[in-house]
Amino acid sequence: MSESSSPTEIVIIGSGIMSATLAVLLKQLDPTKRITVYEAAEELSPEASHGWHNAGTGHAGICELSDTPDLETDGTVDVTKAIDIFAEFEQSLQFWAHAVHSGIIKDPGTFIQPVPHVSFVRTAEQVAYLKARYEGLAAHHFFSSMAFSTDRSKIDAWAPLLTESRDDEPIGATHMTGGTDVNFGSLSRQLLDWLGRQDGCSVKTSHRVTDLKRRPNGGWNVTTRNSISKQRSSRAASFVFVGAGGGSILLLQKAGLPEASGLGGFPIGGQWLVCDNPKVTDRHQAKVYGQALGAAPTMAVPHLDTRIIDGQRKLLFGPFAAWTTKFLHQEGRWTDLPASIKPHNLGTLLKIGATNLDLIRYLLQQGTQSMAARMRVLQEFYPGAKQEDWKLIDAGIRVQAIKKTDGEAGIVHYGTEVLTSADRSMSALLGASPGASTSVHIILEVIRTSFPQLLKGDAGLARIQSIIPTYGIDLVAPSQSDRFSALAAPARDALGLTPTQSA
Ligand SMILES: Cc1cc2nc3c(=O)[nH]c(=O)nc-3n(C[C@H](O)[C@H](O)[C@H](O)COP(=O)(O)OP(=O)(O)OC[C@H]3O[C@@H](n4cnc5c(N)ncnc54)[C@H](O)[C@@H]3O)c2cc1C
């Protein structure tokens, strides 16, 4: 086994959007940082961040009905969470605009496109809910351009596939320009391509991290295996970021962090229906989100999305959940789930399994349903959909973190959680939502916790505001409406999202 050691080394595991964002933000904040990124797969970003493994929705709280709870008794809808998610997504837009301005990314069209976001509901009860949600959101300056309608001709103008061949039933929709479709895989690869060209930094594919051991004097020994040469190597690191997506839990177990004791993982696979017939794709220019169906977890809320990947325009519908025991799509093994079961998490996993039989039944049923059954779900959105235009592909796998305290609460948790060792020498990301869209917000938390000196004082604030101009500014307060407009517009211009550029 070869060894290399440099005490100031930062090791980042995984090449998804979280790792790429951390690596570039750290190098931008402190150009002396020496960073090595290890990716198990042959290419960069092949898992959850890959363009076809997620829906590419720039989640900004605009269309996702799962971000706003049911009607209150006074007939209003609490829109606080949607407003917060919008503010978090704004930080991502600001960072990506900086990446374009500073030449890290040459062409924003390679990863982000303006696509209107639409919420669509059926039944009088759901229409009343959507109207109240709209009234709550449109009163806030983030969502002032949102429109609501129950008028078929208006909804037809927004998204004609929704109304075509539809029976006469109550329908309602909201529509907002300013939504986005994001190829997080392309974005991650471009960020890491830049990082790999910086002094003291490298990005190594085909390198699986196989072990993490504490060093006696602080920091970590990171062991990797090169899947091409079969060679094992060990490297010292003062800080390790476990951004291994579904693989994070297995790595945390190897590291033996007391903070990770009792943690387990529950994988949920996914599938999409995809259409590339231009006669259909050319007639839909929106991301349309509906309500969760039956026992579906909120992450399985169906949506009909315009996708623009590698310059090609397609439609995506789903996700359909699927039962799996793999933690990663490409680099995972069927033994991942059994291998993750340890004496310290067995009790929690059994208890949670027993109290979530409905969900497990739902996953088994979803994964085995016929194409005709999947088409019936699609036809609730797009009644005129024809089976010959659609094919089924795999989406990414989400590994939901299960903790001891969750024994009573249930199995599927959507929040992303940052887990940090007591000495702050290791940070890991658990969970999957709201996900890639709020990667910058999440990674800023990692930096605040493990690299607080980079953001300290006036110099630190100036440094981070040169990258994210809105950092530290409360854009949510109603009094900040003008300031929000002034800060948001340049970022959207840089990203090619302003209406004149997208027309
Ligand atoms: C079906 C689905 C739909 C989604 N839709 C959206 C959406 O519309 N909008 C949104 O914002 N988010 C969405 N998400 C969530 C989003 O995809 C994830 O939050 C995000 O991609 C996670 O990025 P990551 O960097 O943490 O993980 P990943 O992209 O999975 O990256 C982890 C990397 O680590 C590597 N790795 C694992 N183990 C090792 C090891 N031992 N050594 C070295 N490398 C290793 C893997 O190969 C992988 O490349 C969706 C997710 C799914 C599954």
Ligand as a Chemical Component Dictionary entry (heavy atoms), coordinates in Angstrom:
data_LIG
# 
_chem_comp.id                   LIG 
_chem_comp.type                 NON-POLYMER 
_chem_comp.pdbx_formal_charge   0 
_chem_comp.three_letter_code    LIG 
# 
loop_
_chem_comp_atom.comp_id 
_chem_comp_atom.atom_id 
_chem_comp_atom.alt_atom_id 
_chem_comp_atom.type_symbol 
_chem_comp_atom.charge 
_chem_comp_atom.model_Cartn_x 
_chem_comp_atom.model_Cartn_y 
_chem_comp_atom.model_Cartn_z 
_chem_comp_atom.pdbx_ordinal 
LIG C1  C1  C 0 -35.505 10.430 -7.922 1  
LIG C2  C2  C 0 -34.841 11.664 -7.421 2  
LIG C3  C3  C 0 -35.293 12.910 -7.843 3  
LIG C4  C4  C 0 -34.681 14.074 -7.343 4  
LIG N1  N1  N 0 -35.104 15.277 -7.825 5  
LIG C5  C5  C 0 -34.475 16.404 -7.420 6  
LIG C6  C6  C 0 -34.836 17.643 -7.980 7  
LIG O1  O1  O 0 -35.683 17.725 -8.852 8  
LIG N2  N2  N 0 -34.196 18.751 -7.528 9  
LIG C7  C7  C 0 -33.240 18.685 -6.552 10 
LIG O2  O2  O 0 -32.736 19.735 -6.171 11 
LIG N3  N3  N 0 -32.870 17.512 -6.002 12 
LIG C8  C8  C 0 -33.455 16.371 -6.427 13 
LIG N4  N4  N 0 -33.077 15.165 -5.914 14 
LIG C9  C9  C 0 -32.065 15.130 -4.850 15 
LIG C10 C10 C 0 -30.660 15.290 -5.426 16 
LIG O3  O3  O 0 -30.478 14.468 -6.551 17 
LIG C11 C11 C 0 -29.638 14.940 -4.337 18 
LIG O4  O4  O 0 -29.932 15.663 -3.158 19 
LIG C12 C12 C 0 -28.217 15.300 -4.742 20 
LIG O5  O5  O 0 -27.920 14.901 -6.063 21 
LIG C13 C13 C 0 -27.258 14.658 -3.765 22 
LIG O6  O6  O 0 -25.946 14.968 -4.164 23 
LIG P1  P1  P 0 -24.722 14.300 -3.418 24 
LIG O7  O7  O 0 -23.519 15.011 -3.888 25 
LIG O8  O8  O 0 -24.980 14.295 -1.939 26 
LIG O9  O9  O 0 -24.762 12.765 -3.835 27 
LIG P2  P2  P 0 -24.424 11.999 -5.209 28 
LIG O10 O10 O 0 -24.685 12.807 -6.418 29 
LIG O11 O11 O 0 -25.097 10.677 -5.112 30 
LIG O12 O12 O 0 -22.858 11.820 -5.138 31 
LIG C14 C14 C 0 -22.230 10.912 -4.279 32 
LIG C15 C15 C 0 -21.014 10.376 -4.999 33 
LIG O13 O13 O 0 -20.202 9.647  -4.068 34 
LIG C16 C16 C 0 -19.642 8.528  -4.754 35 
LIG N5  N5  N 0 -19.268 7.544  -3.749 36 
LIG C17 C17 C 0 -20.066 6.785  -2.965 37 
LIG N6  N6  N 0 -19.330 6.005  -2.138 38 
LIG C18 C18 C 0 -18.032 6.288  -2.413 39 
LIG C19 C19 C 0 -16.790 5.819  -1.886 40 
LIG N7  N7  N 0 -16.740 4.896  -0.909 41 
LIG N8  N8  N 0 -15.629 6.328  -2.388 42 
LIG C20 C20 C 0 -15.657 7.281  -3.367 43 
LIG N9  N9  N 0 -16.809 7.747  -3.909 44 
LIG C21 C21 C 0 -17.975 7.265  -3.420 45 
LIG C22 C22 C 0 -20.781 8.068  -5.669 46 
LIG O14 O14 O 0 -20.293 7.256  -6.738 47 
LIG C23 C23 C 0 -21.355 9.401  -6.121 48 
LIG O15 O15 O 0 -20.760 9.867  -7.322 49 
LIG C24 C24 C 0 -33.631 13.980 -6.403 50 
LIG C25 C25 C 0 -33.165 12.730 -5.993 51 
LIG C26 C26 C 0 -33.737 11.581 -6.515 52 
LIG C27 C27 C 0 -33.200 10.255 -6.108 53 
# 
loop_
_chem_comp_bond.comp_id 
_chem_comp_bond.atom_id_1 
_chem_comp_bond.atom_id_2 
_chem_comp_bond.value_order 
_chem_comp_bond.pdbx_ordinal 
LIG C1  C2  SING 1  
LIG C2  C3  SING 2  
LIG C2  C26 DOUB 3  
LIG C3  C4  DOUB 4  
LIG C4  N1  SING 5  
LIG C4  C24 SING 6  
LIG N1  C5  DOUB 7  
LIG C5  C6  SING 8  
LIG C5  C8  SING 9  
LIG C6  O1  DOUB 10 
LIG C6  N2  SING 11 
LIG N2  C7  SING 12 
LIG C7  O2  DOUB 13 
LIG C7  N3  SING 14 
LIG N3  C8  DOUB 15 
LIG C8  N4  SING 16 
LIG N4  C9  SING 17 
LIG N4  C24 SING 18 
LIG C9  C10 SING 19 
LIG C10 O3  SING 20 
LIG C10 C11 SING 21 
LIG C11 O4  SING 22 
LIG C11 C12 SING 23 
LIG C12 O5  SING 24 
LIG C12 C13 SING 25 
LIG C13 O6  SING 26 
LIG O6  P1  SING 27 
LIG P1  O7  DOUB 28 
LIG P1  O8  SING 29 
LIG P1  O9  SING 30 
LIG O9  P2  SING 31 
LIG P2  O10 DOUB 32 
LIG P2  O11 SING 33 
LIG P2  O12 SING 34 
LIG O12 C14 SING 35 
LIG C14 C15 SING 36 
LIG C15 O13 SING 37 
LIG C15 C23 SING 38 
LIG O13 C16 SING 39 
LIG C16 N5  SING 40 
LIG C16 C22 SING 41 
LIG N5  C17 SING 42 
LIG N5  C21 SING 43 
LIG C17 N6  DOUB 44 
LIG N6  C18 SING 45 
LIG C18 C19 SING 46 
LIG C18 C21 DOUB 47 
LIG C19 N7  SING 48 
LIG C19 N8  DOUB 49 
LIG N8  C20 SING 50 
LIG C20 N9  DOUB 51 
LIG N9  C21 SING 52 
LIG C22 O14 SING 53 
LIG C22 C23 SING 54 
LIG C23 O15 SING 55 
LIG C24 C25 DOUB 56 
LIG C25 C26 SING 57 
LIG C26 C27 SING 58 
# 
